[in-house]
C-alpha cells in the first residue's frame, strides 16, 4: 500500500458528530438541497482541498483504522503525561465498522452508477466498465467501482445499518469510478483526479458531493454528469475532465 498522507495531528481536530436517520422523504429533500448548493458552486470552490478519507476495500479501511487507533493511543499517553494541552480526538472510524462502511459504499455505487446500453458507450466516458451483475435494477454496463470518499472532518453525518446482526454506524459515502488511466478515478460529476493513496487524504471538495440521480427506465439512460450532460455551476459544468 502506498504510504497514506498525514495531515495535521489528531489532537487539533474538533469533530462534532450528528446522528442522521434518513427516511426516504428526508433523503429526497437532502439530495435536493445538496444539488442546489452544488449548482451554485464555482470551480474554485469545488476544487478547494479538504481533509477526507479514501478507501477502495475493507482491508484498506481496517489497516488505516488500526493505524489511527495506534496514533490516538500514543497521543492519549502524551496527554496523560502532560505533554499535550488538549485531549486527542478519537479516530472517526473503528475497525469493526469498516466492513459495514464499505458495504454501504457498494450499495451507493449500485444505486447511483450510470447505466449504458453498450460497453462502448460506457468506455466513452473514460472509465473502466463492467456488466451490471444479475439482479441489478437495470441491465447493461456501468463504470467499475473505484473507491469511496468519506468526509468525517467537514460533514460528519452518519446513519446506521444492520450488519452481522448488529447495528453499525456508517458515514455518508461518495463513490467514484475507476478511470481507464491507471492511478486515477473519475467522480460522478465527470472530474478525473489522481488518487493512489488510501486512508486520510487531501482531496478536492467535489469528491464528497452526492452523485446525480440516475435516470430511470431502460439501460443506456445514464451518463456521468459534466462529461456527456450538463454539470453544475456556470463555470464548473463546462470544464469536463481535469480536476486536481
C-alpha positions as CSV (number, residue, x, y, z in Angstrom):
1,X,0.0,0.0,0.0
2,X,1.3,3.5,-0.8
3,X,2.0,5.5,2.3
4,X,-1.0,7.5,3.4
5,X,-1.0,11.3,3.6
6,X,-0.5,12.6,7.1
7,X,-2.3,15.9,7.6
8,X,-2.3,17.8,10.9
9,X,-2.1,15.9,14.2
10,X,-5.3,14.3,15.5
11,X,-5.3,16.4,18.7
12,X,-6.2,19.7,16.9
13,X,-9.3,18.3,15.2
14,X,-12.6,19.1,16.8
15,X,-15.2,16.7,15.4
16,X,-18.8,17.4,16.1
17,X,-20.9,14.4,15.1
18,X,-24.6,14.5,14.4
19,X,-26.8,11.5,14.1
20,X,-28.8,11.4,10.9
21,X,-31.6,8.9,10.5
22,X,-32.7,9.1,6.9
23,X,-36.1,8.1,5.8
24,X,-37.0,8.2,2.1
25,X,-38.7,11.6,2.3
26,X,-35.8,13.2,4.3
27,X,-33.3,11.7,1.9
28,X,-35.1,13.2,-1.1
29,X,-35.1,16.7,0.5
30,X,-31.4,16.4,1.4
31,X,-30.4,15.3,-2.1
32,X,-32.3,18.3,-3.5
33,X,-30.5,20.7,-1.1
34,X,-27.1,19.2,-2.0
35,X,-27.8,19.6,-5.7
36,X,-28.9,23.2,-5.3
37,X,-25.8,24.0,-3.2
38,X,-23.6,22.4,-5.8
39,X,-25.3,24.2,-8.6
40,X,-24.2,27.5,-7.2
41,X,-20.6,26.4,-6.6
42,X,-17.7,27.8,-8.7
43,X,-14.9,25.7,-10.0
44,X,-12.5,27.2,-7.4
45,X,-14.9,26.3,-4.6
46,X,-15.4,22.8,-6.0
47,X,-11.7,22.2,-6.2
48,X,-11.0,23.5,-2.7
49,X,-8.7,21.0,-0.9
50,X,-10.3,19.3,2.1
51,X,-9.4,16.5,4.5
52,X,-11.2,13.3,3.6
53,X,-10.8,9.6,3.9
54,X,-10.5,7.3,0.9
55,X,-10.8,3.5,0.8
56,X,-11.3,1.0,-2.0
57,X,-12.0,-2.0,0.1
58,X,-12.4,-3.3,3.7
59,X,-8.8,-4.3,4.1
60,X,-7.6,-0.8,3.4
61,X,-10.1,0.6,5.9
62,X,-9.1,-1.8,8.6
63,X,-5.4,-1.2,8.2
64,X,-6.0,2.6,8.4
65,X,-8.3,2.3,11.3
66,X,-5.7,0.3,13.2
67,X,-3.0,2.9,12.3
68,X,-5.2,5.8,13.5
69,X,-6.0,3.9,16.7
70,X,-2.3,3.4,17.4
71,X,-1.6,7.1,16.8
72,X,-4.5,8.0,19.1
73,X,-3.2,5.8,21.9
74,X,0.2,7.5,21.6
75,X,-1.3,10.9,21.7
76,X,-3.5,10.0,24.6
77,X,-0.4,8.8,26.6
78,X,1.3,12.1,25.9
79,X,-1.8,14.0,27.1
80,X,-1.9,12.0,30.3
81,X,1.7,12.7,30.9
82,X,1.1,16.5,30.5
83,X,2.9,16.7,27.1
84,X,-0.3,17.9,25.3
85,X,-2.6,20.6,26.4
86,X,-5.7,19.2,24.6
87,X,-7.0,15.7,24.8
88,X,-6.8,14.0,21.4
89,X,-9.9,13.2,19.4
90,X,-11.0,9.6,18.9
91,X,-10.5,8.3,15.3
92,X,-13.7,8.7,13.3
93,X,-13.9,5.0,12.1
94,X,-13.5,1.9,14.2
95,X,-12.1,-1.3,12.8
96,X,-15.3,-3.1,13.4
97,X,-17.2,-0.6,11.3
98,X,-15.0,-1.0,8.2
99,X,-16.9,-3.9,6.7
100,X,-20.4,-2.2,7.0
101,X,-18.9,1.1,5.9
102,X,-17.6,-0.5,2.7
103,X,-20.9,-2.4,2.2
104,X,-22.7,1.0,2.3
105,X,-20.3,2.3,-0.3
106,X,-21.0,-0.7,-2.6
107,X,-24.7,-0.1,-2.1
108,X,-24.3,3.5,-3.0
109,X,-22.4,2.5,-6.2
110,X,-25.2,0.1,-7.1
111,X,-27.8,2.8,-6.7
112,X,-26.1,5.7,-8.4
113,X,-23.7,4.4,-11.1
114,X,-24.9,5.3,-14.6
115,X,-26.1,2.6,-16.9
116,X,-25.1,2.2,-20.6
117,X,-26.6,0.1,-23.3
118,X,-23.2,-1.0,-24.7
119,X,-19.7,-1.3,-23.3
120,X,-18.5,1.1,-26.0
121,X,-20.9,3.8,-24.7
122,X,-19.6,3.3,-21.2
123,X,-16.0,3.4,-22.2
124,X,-16.5,6.7,-24.0
125,X,-16.7,8.3,-20.5
126,X,-13.1,7.4,-19.9
127,X,-13.8,4.7,-17.3
128,X,-13.3,1.0,-16.8
129,X,-16.6,-0.8,-17.4
130,X,-18.3,-3.9,-16.3
131,X,-21.6,-5.8,-16.9
132,X,-24.2,-5.0,-14.3
133,X,-24.4,-8.0,-12.0
134,X,-27.5,-10.2,-12.3
135,X,-30.3,-8.9,-10.1
136,X,-29.4,-5.3,-10.6
137,X,-32.1,-2.7,-11.1
138,X,-31.1,-2.2,-14.8
139,X,-29.4,-4.3,-17.5
140,X,-26.4,-3.1,-19.4
141,X,-22.9,-1.8,-18.4
142,X,-21.7,0.6,-15.7
143,X,-18.4,2.1,-14.6
144,X,-16.3,-0.1,-12.2
145,X,-16.3,0.9,-8.6
146,X,-13.1,2.9,-7.9
147,X,-13.4,3.6,-4.2
148,X,-15.2,5.8,-1.7
149,X,-14.6,9.2,-0.2
150,X,-15.8,9.8,3.4
151,X,-15.9,13.3,4.9
152,X,-15.9,12.8,8.7
153,X,-14.0,16.0,9.4
154,X,-16.1,18.6,7.5
155,X,-19.5,16.9,7.3
156,X,-19.6,14.2,9.9
157,X,-23.2,13.0,9.1
158,X,-23.9,9.3,9.6
159,X,-26.6,6.7,9.8
160,X,-26.9,3.1,11.0
161,X,-27.1,-0.1,9.1
162,X,-27.6,-3.7,10.3
163,X,-24.5,-5.9,9.6
164,X,-23.9,-9.3,11.1
165,X,-26.8,-9.0,13.4
166,X,-25.6,-5.7,14.9
167,X,-26.2,-2.0,14.3
168,X,-23.2,-0.2,12.9
169,X,-22.6,3.5,12.4
170,X,-21.6,4.4,8.8
171,X,-20.7,7.7,7.4
172,X,-22.3,9.0,4.2
173,X,-20.1,7.8,1.4
174,X,-19.4,9.2,-2.0
175,X,-18.2,6.7,-4.6
176,X,-16.0,7.3,-7.6
177,X,-15.3,5.2,-10.7
178,X,-12.0,3.6,-12.0
179,X,-10.5,5.7,-14.8
180,X,-9.2,3.9,-17.9
181,X,-5.9,5.7,-16.9
182,X,-4.2,3.7,-14.1
183,X,-3.9,5.6,-10.7
184,X,-6.8,7.9,-11.5
185,X,-10.5,8.0,-10.6
186,X,-13.5,9.8,-12.1
187,X,-16.2,11.4,-9.9
188,X,-19.9,11.2,-10.8
189,X,-19.6,14.8,-11.9
190,X,-17.1,13.9,-14.6
191,X,-13.9,15.1,-12.9
192,X,-10.8,13.0,-13.3
193,X,-8.3,13.1,-10.4
194,X,-5.2,11.2,-9.3
195,X,-5.8,9.0,-6.2
196,X,-3.2,6.4,-5.3
197,X,-3.1,6.9,-1.6
198,X,-5.7,5.4,0.8
199,X,-6.6,6.4,4.3
200,X,-6.7,10.1,5.2
201,X,-6.0,12.2,2.1
202,X,-6.3,15.7,0.8
203,X,-9.0,15.7,-1.9
204,X,-11.0,18.3,-3.8
205,X,-14.3,19.2,-2.3
206,X,-16.3,17.9,-5.2
207,X,-15.3,14.3,-4.3
208,X,-17.7,14.5,-1.4
209,X,-20.7,15.7,-3.5
210,X,-23.7,13.3,-3.8
211,X,-23.9,11.6,-7.2
212,X,-26.5,12.9,-9.6
213,X,-29.7,10.9,-9.7
214,X,-29.6,8.1,-12.2
215,X,-32.3,8.4,-14.9
216,X,-35.0,5.7,-14.6
217,X,-36.0,3.5,-17.4
218,X,-34.2,1.4,-20.0
219,X,-30.5,0.7,-19.9
220,X,-28.3,3.3,-21.5
221,X,-30.2,6.2,-19.9
222,X,-27.5,7.2,-17.5
223,X,-24.4,9.4,-18.1
224,X,-21.7,10.8,-16.0
225,X,-22.7,14.4,-15.3
226,X,-20.3,17.0,-16.7
227,X,-19.0,14.8,-19.4
228,X,-22.0,13.7,-21.6
229,X,-24.5,16.0,-19.9
230,X,-24.8,19.3,-18.1
231,X,-22.7,19.6,-14.9
232,X,-23.2,22.1,-12.1
233,X,-22.2,25.7,-11.7
234,X,-21.8,28.0,-14.6
235,X,-18.0,27.7,-14.7
236,X,-17.6,24.2,-13.3
237,X,-20.0,22.4,-15.5
238,X,-18.3,23.2,-18.7
239,X,-14.8,22.0,-17.8
240,X,-15.4,18.3,-18.0
241,X,-12.3,16.4,-17.2
242,X,-9.2,17.6,-15.4
243,X,-9.9,18.1,-11.7
244,X,-7.0,18.5,-9.4
